[in-house]
Amino acid sequence: MKSDIHPKYAPVVFRDLASDTAFLTASTATSSKTIEWEDGNTYPLIEVEISSASHPFYTGKQRIMDSAGRVERFNARFKGFGAKK
């Protein structure tokens, strides 16, 4: 195997903007933003819009979609569209 071709892993803090939770992990991603972590060290900060802390699949809080209302609005909007004259 070739040496020095793999990216280097470093500790990074990911912060979920939706749930305002953060976690420290190793990643190859970097950022110019930094944050002081609970251990007193400063780490690069990567802000994400959604993570396992806020995703409905992991939290079990699914949003219920109003599919009946959507169908009725669609039918009302396109009523008679494509009808033969």
Secondary structure, DSSP 8 states (H G I E B T S, - for coil): --SS-S---EEEEEEETTTTEEEEEEES---S-EEE-TTS-EEEEEEES--TTT-HHHH-------HHHHHHHHHHHTTTTT---
